[in-house]
Amino acid sequence: MHTPTTRPPHNRRTSQAPVAAHGAPGRPAQRPRHGATSVLRQRGLTLIEVLVALLLGLLLIGAVGGLYLANHQTFRQVENMARINENARLAFELLGRDLREAGGMVCGGNLPTAWGIDWGQGLQGFNENQALPARDFGNATGDRRDGTDAVVVWSGTLNPALDCPATGGSWSELHVSAWYIGFNSRGGFSLYRIRLDYSVADPLNPRASSGPEEMIENVRNLQLVYLESDGGALGASYVDANRVNDWRRVQAVRLALTYQSAEAVGTNAQPITRPLPFVVGLRNRLP
């Protein structure tokens, strides 16, 4: 007996015709997926584009760097010029004050000549080739520089306060200051001072010497000329120290100090030098 076989039900799935490649004739075009679209739209940079970008970046960095260096150089120049002006003001205060007080005594008169030292001279200059007793020419630290002037100033102070005698002589604390240009310990030049202090009890022998004191740094030169009176009238012009006839008649001093910047900030890659002169009148000798 023939038993009919039952076929299993055919699981029909909706089959889709294979999608032909994009652009094939007679076939529907394949739509690329989203990720594939991004890949197709991305393009790499060419070598020329990379070189142009690098060149523009280098130009920008160079411009910014040049602007920074220019501003930094300007700042250094301004700072060094400010230090030069500060040194000039300090020299005017220290050296100028010492010269203004030259020969000045507490009571307004000169010391008795019996003391053995003519303190009434007030000051004495030394030309660039004249030896300074306080410090000789040399190259060591504190030695005087050749070719520069120097000056010695005598004066008195009210320290301590003393009474003036009836004779009109000035009894006071006395000191002598020698000013000159010397070598400093940094290989440059500075304005130096050597000071001797005397007591009233022994005005012939100093109590102590200060030794070379570096007062103002970066001062290369000091030139001094003097105005001398002649019979109550001032001289016609300033003269050098070796042409002064009588130091007691000197009434004014013209100083020319040459300052130098601490750094090489000049346009020629060298330190800046500036001569800044000023005139000082001796207070107790002016009419």
C-alpha positions as CSV (number, residue, x, y, z in Angstrom):
1,M,0.0,0.0,0.0
2,H,1.5,3.2,-1.0
3,T,1.5,5.8,1.7
4,P,1.9,9.3,0.3
5,T,4.8,11.1,1.8
6,T,4.2,14.5,3.2
7,R,6.7,17.1,2.2
8,P,7.8,19.5,4.8
9,P,6.5,22.9,4.3
10,H,8.9,25.0,2.3
11,N,10.1,27.9,4.3
12,R,10.0,30.6,1.8
13,R,12.0,33.6,2.4
14,T,11.7,36.7,0.5
15,S,14.8,36.6,-1.6
16,Q,16.2,39.7,-3.0
17,A,17.9,39.8,-6.2
18,P,21.5,40.4,-5.9
19,V,22.4,44.0,-6.1
20,A,24.6,44.7,-9.0
21,A,27.6,46.9,-8.7
22,H,27.1,50.6,-8.8
23,G,26.4,51.7,-12.3
24,A,25.9,48.3,-13.9
25,P,23.4,48.5,-16.8
26,G,20.0,47.2,-16.1
27,R,20.7,46.7,-12.4
28,P,19.7,49.0,-9.5
29,A,22.6,51.1,-8.1
30,Q,24.0,50.0,-4.8
31,R,23.7,52.7,-2.1
32,P,26.9,52.9,-0.1
33,R,26.6,52.6,3.6
34,H,27.1,55.7,5.9
35,G,30.6,54.7,7.0
36,A,31.6,54.1,3.4
37,T,30.4,57.6,2.5
38,S,32.7,59.2,5.1
39,V,35.6,57.2,3.8
40,L,34.9,58.2,0.2
41,R,34.6,61.9,1.2
42,Q,38.0,62.0,3.1
43,R,41.0,63.2,1.2
44,G,44.7,63.3,2.3
45,L,46.9,66.4,2.2
46,T,49.3,66.7,-0.7
47,L,53.0,67.3,-0.1
48,I,52.7,70.9,-1.5
49,E,49.9,71.6,1.0
50,V,52.0,70.3,3.9
51,L,55.0,72.5,2.8
52,V,52.8,75.6,2.5
53,A,51.4,75.0,5.9
54,L,54.8,74.6,7.4
55,L,56.1,77.7,5.7
56,L,53.2,79.8,7.0
57,G,53.8,78.4,10.5
58,L,57.5,79.2,10.4
59,L,56.7,82.8,9.2
60,L,54.3,83.3,12.1
61,I,56.7,81.9,14.7
62,G,59.5,84.1,13.2
63,A,57.4,87.2,13.4
64,V,56.4,86.5,17.0
65,G,60.0,85.7,18.0
66,G,61.4,88.8,16.3
67,L,58.8,91.0,18.1
68,Y,59.7,89.4,21.4
69,L,63.5,89.9,20.9
70,A,63.0,93.5,19.8
71,N,60.9,94.3,22.9
72,H,63.4,92.5,25.1
73,Q,66.3,94.5,23.6
74,T,64.4,97.7,24.1
75,F,63.7,96.9,27.7
76,R,67.4,96.1,28.3
77,Q,68.4,99.4,26.8
78,V,65.9,101.4,28.8
79,E,66.9,99.6,32.0
80,N,70.6,100.2,31.4
81,M,70.0,103.9,30.6
82,A,68.0,104.2,33.8
83,R,71.0,102.9,35.7
84,I,73.3,105.3,34.0
85,N,71.0,108.2,35.0
86,E,70.8,106.8,38.6
87,N,74.6,106.7,38.8
88,A,74.8,110.3,37.5
89,R,72.4,111.5,40.2
90,L,74.4,109.6,42.9
91,A,77.7,111.1,41.7
92,F,76.1,114.6,41.8
93,E,74.9,114.0,45.4
94,L,78.1,112.4,46.8
95,L,81.0,114.0,44.9
96,G,79.1,117.3,44.3
97,R,78.3,117.7,48.0
98,D,81.9,117.0,49.0
99,L,83.2,119.6,46.6
100,R,80.6,122.2,47.7
101,E,81.8,121.8,51.3
102,A,85.5,122.1,50.3
103,G,87.3,124.4,52.7
104,G,84.2,124.9,54.8
105,M,84.7,125.0,58.5
106,V,82.2,125.1,61.3
107,C,82.9,128.7,62.3
108,G,83.4,129.9,58.8
109,G,87.1,130.5,59.3
110,N,90.3,128.6,58.4
111,L,92.1,126.5,60.9
112,P,95.1,127.9,62.7
113,T,98.2,127.6,60.7
114,A,100.1,126.4,63.8
115,W,98.5,123.1,63.3
116,G,100.9,122.3,60.5
117,I,98.3,121.5,57.8
118,D,96.9,124.2,55.6
119,W,93.3,123.1,55.7
120,G,92.3,126.4,54.2
121,Q,93.4,125.2,50.8
122,G,90.1,123.4,50.6
123,L,90.8,121.2,47.5
124,Q,93.5,120.2,45.2
125,G,93.2,118.6,41.7
126,F,95.5,116.2,40.0
127,N,95.7,116.0,36.3
128,E,95.6,112.7,34.4
129,N,99.4,112.4,34.5
130,Q,99.9,113.6,38.0
131,A,100.3,111.1,40.8
132,L,97.7,111.0,43.6
133,P,99.3,110.6,47.0
134,A,96.3,108.6,48.3
135,R,96.5,106.0,45.5
136,D,99.0,105.4,42.8
137,F,98.4,104.3,39.2
138,G,98.0,100.5,38.7
139,N,95.9,97.6,37.4
140,A,94.9,96.0,40.7
141,T,91.5,96.4,42.4
142,G,91.2,99.9,43.8
143,D,94.2,101.3,41.9
144,R,93.8,104.5,40.0
145,R,93.3,104.3,36.2
146,D,95.8,106.0,34.0
147,G,94.5,109.0,32.0
148,T,91.9,110.1,34.5
149,D,91.8,113.1,36.8
150,A,91.5,113.1,40.6
151,V,90.8,115.5,43.4
152,V,91.4,115.8,47.1
153,V,88.9,117.7,49.3
154,W,89.4,119.0,52.8
155,S,86.4,120.0,55.0
156,G,85.1,120.0,58.5
157,T,81.8,118.9,60.1
158,L,79.9,119.5,63.4
159,N,80.3,115.9,64.6
160,P,80.4,116.2,67.5
161,A,79.2,119.7,68.1
162,L,82.0,121.9,69.3
163,D,82.2,125.6,70.4
164,C,84.2,127.9,68.2
165,P,87.0,129.7,70.1
166,A,87.2,133.5,70.4
167,T,90.1,133.5,67.9
168,G,87.7,132.7,65.1
169,G,89.4,129.4,64.3
170,S,87.2,126.4,63.4
171,W,87.4,123.5,65.8
172,S,85.6,120.6,64.3
173,E,85.9,117.0,63.1
174,L,88.0,117.2,60.0
175,H,88.2,114.8,57.1
176,V,90.0,114.5,53.8
177,S,88.5,112.7,50.8
178,A,90.4,111.6,47.7
179,W,88.2,110.9,44.6
180,Y,89.4,109.0,41.6
181,I,88.6,106.4,38.9
182,G,89.9,103.0,39.7
183,F,89.7,99.3,38.7
184,N,87.0,97.3,40.4
185,S,87.0,93.5,41.1
186,R,84.7,92.8,38.1
187,G,87.1,93.9,35.4
188,G,85.5,97.3,35.0
189,F,85.9,100.8,36.4
190,S,84.3,102.6,39.2
191,L,84.4,105.9,41.1
192,Y,86.4,105.4,44.3
193,R,86.9,107.4,47.5
194,I,89.6,107.2,50.1
195,R,88.7,109.1,53.3
196,L,90.9,110.1,56.2
197,D,89.2,111.3,59.5
198,Y,91.0,113.6,62.0
199,S,90.1,114.5,65.5
200,V,90.5,117.9,67.1
201,A,93.0,116.6,69.6
202,D,95.4,115.4,66.9
203,P,94.7,117.1,63.5
204,L,98.1,116.0,62.1
205,N,97.5,112.3,62.3
206,P,94.4,110.6,60.9
207,R,92.5,108.2,63.2
208,A,91.9,105.7,60.5
209,S,91.8,105.4,56.7
210,S,88.8,104.0,55.0
211,G,90.8,102.4,52.3
212,P,89.5,102.5,48.7
213,E,85.7,102.6,48.8
214,E,83.8,101.8,45.6
215,M,81.2,104.5,45.5
216,I,79.6,104.2,42.0
217,E,80.2,101.4,39.5
218,N,80.6,101.6,35.7
219,V,82.2,105.0,35.7
220,R,85.0,105.0,33.1
221,N,86.5,108.5,33.2
222,L,86.6,111.6,35.3
223,Q,87.8,115.0,34.0
224,L,88.0,118.1,36.1
225,V,88.5,121.8,35.3
226,Y,88.5,124.7,37.7
227,L,87.4,128.3,37.7
228,E,89.8,130.5,39.6
229,S,89.1,134.1,40.8
230,D,91.6,136.9,40.2
231,G,91.4,139.9,42.4
232,G,87.7,139.3,43.2
233,A,86.7,138.7,39.6
234,L,86.1,135.3,38.2
235,G,88.5,134.0,35.6
236,A,87.7,134.0,31.9
237,S,87.5,130.2,31.6
238,Y,88.0,126.9,33.4
239,V,91.5,125.6,33.5
240,D,93.1,122.2,34.1
241,A,94.6,121.3,37.5
242,N,98.2,122.0,36.4
243,R,97.2,125.6,35.4
244,V,95.7,126.6,38.7
245,N,97.8,129.3,40.4
246,D,96.3,129.2,43.9
247,W,93.8,126.6,45.1
248,R,92.5,129.0,47.7
249,R,91.0,131.1,44.9
250,V,89.1,128.3,43.1
251,Q,85.4,129.0,43.3
252,A,83.8,126.4,41.0
253,V,84.6,123.0,39.5
254,R,83.3,121.5,36.3
255,L,83.2,117.7,36.3
256,A,82.7,115.4,33.3
257,L,82.1,111.8,34.3
258,T,81.7,109.2,31.6
259,Y,79.3,106.4,32.5
260,Q,79.0,103.0,30.9
261,S,76.1,100.6,30.8
262,A,76.4,97.3,32.6
263,E,75.5,95.3,29.5
264,A,76.4,95.4,25.9
265,V,73.1,96.9,24.7
266,G,74.3,99.4,22.1
267,T,73.5,99.2,18.4
268,N,77.0,98.0,17.8
269,A,76.7,95.2,20.4
270,Q,78.9,97.2,22.8
271,P,78.2,98.9,26.1
272,I,76.6,102.4,25.9
273,T,78.8,105.2,27.2
274,R,77.5,108.6,28.2
275,P,79.5,111.7,29.3
276,L,77.3,113.7,31.7
277,P,79.0,116.9,33.0
278,F,77.9,119.2,35.9
279,V,79.2,122.3,37.6
280,V,79.7,122.7,41.4
281,G,80.3,126.0,43.2
282,L,82.3,126.0,46.4
283,R,79.7,127.2,48.9
284,N,82.0,129.2,51.3
285,R,83.8,131.0,48.4
286,L,81.0,132.2,46.2
287,P,80.3,135.9,46.4
